[in-house]
């Protein structure tokens, strides 16, 4: 019996490795996902729009308006781990007092999409290496900007979303003063709530403690 159990475990590991050539541990089925949520409610991937109805979504990867030039998501939705959404809710309330609101471009991203991005992107500095996985795959990263609530328009930022330009860097300063002010206001607001901007994308924010969450590869329609 012991040999049979060891053979079964080895087979499972080999199958998992075959599906993921990088050998990473990835949650890719609802059974394991639900078990993780039962063990720790913070593991829940919460639908952002349902939790924060006033938030604006512009899910580019559910359209062809993205650097891949193809539809990557079957549904125009955004999910993130429960603590991430709780902080986004607080940020939205804080911004509203100043006449602004959040617009989400992307949040949780299934691991298979990260692989597709890496294979197609010419500049690998702007996409996550699937050998490590992405904070997006952990449900702990959000791509976003802010809008003016009066006009509904995006506040001026250094570049459009998903730009590969040098100006997309979070500390690039050869820009109009007002643009720098807007970008730094966004960064400071997010930082005050536990998010950290990455060096080459002003719109990308990682939530502190992302290391505590598993890499995920469950499509939106299965959540």
C-alpha positions as CSV (number, residue, x, y, z in Angstrom):
1,X,0.0,0.0,0.0
2,X,2.8,2.4,0.9
3,X,4.5,1.8,-2.5
4,X,1.1,2.4,-4.2
5,X,0.7,5.8,-2.4
6,X,4.2,6.9,-3.3
7,X,3.7,5.9,-6.9
8,X,0.4,7.9,-7.0
9,X,2.0,11.0,-5.5
10,X,4.9,10.8,-7.9
11,X,2.5,10.5,-10.8
12,X,0.6,13.6,-9.7
13,X,3.8,15.6,-9.4
14,X,5.0,14.5,-12.8
15,X,1.7,15.4,-14.4
16,X,1.8,18.8,-12.7
17,X,5.3,19.4,-13.9
18,X,4.3,18.4,-17.4
19,X,1.5,20.9,-17.4
20,X,3.9,23.5,-16.0
21,X,7.4,23.1,-17.4
22,X,8.7,25.6,-14.8
23,X,7.9,23.3,-11.9
24,X,5.9,25.9,-10.0
25,X,3.1,25.0,-7.6
26,X,-0.1,26.5,-9.1
27,X,-3.7,26.2,-8.0
28,X,-5.5,25.3,-11.2
29,X,-8.8,23.7,-10.1
30,X,-11.8,24.8,-8.0
31,X,-11.5,22.1,-5.5
32,X,-8.0,23.2,-4.4
33,X,-9.1,26.9,-4.6
34,X,-12.2,26.4,-2.4
35,X,-10.1,24.4,0.1
36,X,-7.6,27.3,0.4
37,X,-10.5,29.7,1.0
38,X,-11.9,27.5,3.7
39,X,-8.5,27.3,5.4
40,X,-8.1,31.1,5.0
41,X,-10.9,33.4,4.0
42,X,-8.4,36.0,2.8
43,X,-7.6,33.7,-0.1
44,X,-11.0,34.4,-1.7
45,X,-10.8,36.1,-5.1
46,X,-13.4,38.8,-4.8
47,X,-15.1,40.3,-7.9
48,X,-14.1,44.0,-7.6
49,X,-17.1,45.6,-9.3
50,X,-19.5,43.7,-7.0
51,X,-17.6,44.8,-3.9
52,X,-17.1,48.4,-5.1
53,X,-20.0,49.3,-7.5
54,X,-18.7,52.8,-8.1
55,X,-15.4,51.6,-9.5
56,X,-14.9,51.9,-13.3
57,X,-13.6,48.9,-15.3
58,X,-11.7,49.1,-18.5
59,X,-10.6,45.4,-18.9
60,X,-8.4,45.7,-22.0
61,X,-7.6,42.0,-22.2
62,X,-11.3,41.3,-22.8
63,X,-10.9,43.3,-26.0
64,X,-8.4,43.5,-28.8
65,X,-7.3,46.9,-27.5
66,X,-4.1,45.7,-25.9
67,X,-0.5,44.9,-26.8
68,X,-1.4,41.4,-27.7
69,X,-4.0,42.7,-30.2
70,X,-6.3,39.8,-29.3
71,X,-9.0,38.9,-26.8
72,X,-7.3,37.2,-23.8
73,X,-10.2,37.1,-21.3
74,X,-13.6,35.7,-22.0
75,X,-15.2,38.0,-19.5
76,X,-14.6,41.7,-18.8
77,X,-14.2,41.2,-15.1
78,X,-11.6,41.9,-12.4
79,X,-10.9,39.9,-9.3
80,X,-8.4,40.3,-6.4
81,X,-7.8,38.7,-3.0
82,X,-10.1,39.9,-0.2
83,X,-7.6,42.1,1.6
84,X,-6.7,43.8,-1.7
85,X,-10.3,44.6,-2.5
86,X,-10.8,45.9,1.1
87,X,-8.0,48.4,0.5
88,X,-9.2,49.4,-2.9
89,X,-12.6,50.1,-1.3
90,X,-10.9,52.4,1.2
91,X,-9.0,54.1,-1.6
92,X,-12.1,54.7,-3.7
93,X,-13.8,56.3,-0.7
94,X,-10.8,58.5,0.0
95,X,-10.5,59.6,-3.7
96,X,-14.2,60.4,-3.9
97,X,-13.8,63.1,-1.3
98,X,-11.3,64.8,-3.7
99,X,-13.4,64.3,-6.8
100,X,-11.6,61.3,-8.2
101,X,-12.2,57.6,-8.6
102,X,-10.4,54.4,-9.7
103,X,-10.4,52.8,-13.1
104,X,-9.2,49.2,-13.2
105,X,-7.5,47.8,-16.3
106,X,-6.5,44.4,-14.9
107,X,-6.2,42.6,-11.6
108,X,-6.1,38.8,-11.0
109,X,-4.6,37.2,-14.2
110,X,-4.6,33.4,-14.8
111,X,-1.1,32.0,-15.1
112,X,-1.8,30.7,-18.6
113,X,-2.2,34.3,-19.7
114,X,1.2,35.2,-18.3
115,X,2.8,32.5,-20.3
116,X,1.1,33.8,-23.5
117,X,2.2,37.4,-22.8
118,X,5.8,36.3,-22.2
119,X,5.9,34.3,-25.5
120,X,4.6,37.1,-27.6
121,X,6.1,40.3,-26.0
122,X,9.2,41.7,-27.7
123,X,10.3,43.6,-24.6
124,X,10.4,41.1,-21.8
125,X,10.9,43.9,-19.2
126,X,7.2,44.7,-19.4
127,X,5.9,41.2,-18.9
128,X,6.3,38.8,-16.0
129,X,8.6,35.8,-16.4
130,X,6.4,32.6,-16.1
131,X,9.4,30.9,-14.5
132,X,8.6,33.0,-11.4
133,X,5.0,33.8,-12.0
134,X,3.3,37.2,-11.6
135,X,1.8,39.0,-8.6
136,X,-1.2,39.3,-10.9
137,X,-1.3,35.4,-10.9
138,X,-1.5,35.6,-7.1
139,X,-4.5,38.0,-7.1
140,X,-2.3,40.6,-5.5
141,X,-1.6,43.1,-8.3
142,X,-3.8,45.7,-9.9
143,X,-3.3,47.9,-13.0
144,X,-5.2,51.1,-12.7
145,X,-5.5,54.8,-13.0
146,X,-7.7,57.6,-11.7
147,X,-10.6,59.4,-13.3
148,X,-12.2,62.9,-12.7
149,X,-15.6,62.2,-11.3
150,X,-17.1,65.4,-12.9
151,X,-16.0,64.5,-16.4
152,X,-15.6,60.8,-16.2
153,X,-12.3,61.2,-18.1
154,X,-8.9,59.8,-17.2
155,X,-6.6,62.1,-15.3
156,X,-3.6,62.9,-17.4
157,X,-0.8,60.4,-16.8
158,X,2.7,60.0,-18.4
159,X,1.6,57.3,-21.0
160,X,-1.4,55.3,-22.0
161,X,-1.9,52.0,-20.2
162,X,0.5,49.1,-21.2
163,X,2.9,51.5,-22.9
164,X,6.4,50.2,-23.5
165,X,7.8,53.7,-23.6
166,X,10.5,54.9,-21.2
167,X,8.1,57.5,-19.8
168,X,6.0,54.6,-18.4
169,X,8.6,54.2,-15.6
170,X,7.2,55.3,-12.3
171,X,10.1,57.8,-11.6
172,X,10.6,59.1,-15.2
173,X,10.6,62.9,-14.8
174,X,11.0,64.4,-18.2
175,X,7.3,65.2,-18.2
176,X,5.0,68.2,-17.7
177,X,4.7,69.2,-14.1
178,X,1.0,68.5,-13.9
179,X,1.5,65.0,-15.3
180,X,4.2,64.2,-12.6
181,X,1.9,65.6,-10.0
182,X,-1.0,63.3,-11.0
183,X,1.2,60.3,-11.2
184,X,2.8,60.9,-7.9
185,X,-0.6,61.6,-6.3
186,X,-1.8,58.2,-7.5
187,X,1.4,56.4,-6.3
188,X,1.2,58.1,-2.8
189,X,-2.5,57.3,-2.4
190,X,-1.9,53.6,-3.3
191,X,1.2,53.4,-1.1
192,X,-0.7,54.7,1.9
193,X,-2.9,51.6,1.6
194,X,-0.3,48.9,1.3
195,X,0.5,48.9,-2.5
196,X,3.8,49.4,-4.1
197,X,4.3,50.7,-7.7
198,X,6.8,48.8,-9.9
199,X,9.7,50.7,-11.4
200,X,8.7,50.5,-15.1
201,X,4.9,50.8,-15.0
202,X,3.2,53.7,-13.3
203,X,-0.1,51.9,-13.4
204,X,1.0,48.6,-11.8
205,X,0.7,48.2,-8.1
206,X,1.6,45.1,-6.0
207,X,0.0,44.5,-2.7
208,X,2.3,43.9,0.3
209,X,2.3,40.4,1.5
210,X,1.8,38.9,-2.0
211,X,4.2,36.2,-1.1
212,X,1.5,34.6,1.2
213,X,-0.7,33.8,-1.7
214,X,-0.5,30.9,-4.2
215,X,-0.1,31.3,-8.0
216,X,-3.5,30.7,-9.6
217,X,-4.6,29.5,-13.1
218,X,-8.4,29.5,-12.8
219,X,-10.3,31.3,-15.6
220,X,-12.7,34.0,-14.7
221,X,-15.7,32.0,-15.8
222,X,-14.8,29.3,-13.3
223,X,-14.6,31.6,-10.2
